[in-house]
């Protein structure tokens, strides 16, 4: 594992469930950790597999192994939000995690800063 490959800053966000002033359930997103990561757009076979299911804005985010990250969370990178679709532990070696992420299509009110 080459530590120099982790050259991008990402934030992991977790959902915070609450209600607005009218009692309507809302979800806001709170940052829980900032990490160094390798961010790679999918290429080759991975890209075509993702495109086959309309996931054209898919990234693989590689981070050092850690526990506690779930597919309910999101990645914030370069001003964009990505849902975590899958969490892979290559060779089950507990050295790295690969987060397979799909860009969130904004619908308004679904922002990372807790504005909802």
C-alpha positions, 0 to 999 in steps of 0.5 A: 500500500502506497501512502502517497496515493491518498492525496485527496481530502474527503468528508464522510457524512452521516444522516441526521433524522429530524423534523421541520417546524411542521413536524415533517420528517427531514434528513440532514447530513452531518460531517463525522470525519475528514480523511485522506483518500485516493479518488478514482473515476471508474474506467474500463470494465467497471465503467461499463458495468456501472453505465449499464445500470445508469450510474455514469457518475460513479467513483471508487474512493480508496481509504485506509481500513477503518470500522464504522463506515456504512452504506447509509453514509455519504462522501463529500468530495470536490463540492459534490455528494456521493452515496456509498453504494458498496464498501469493499475490503480487498482480499479481506486484508483489513488494510484498505476500504474501497467505497463505490460511490454514486453522485447524488443528484440534487433535488433541493434541500438535500445538502451536506451543511444541515440545511433541509 
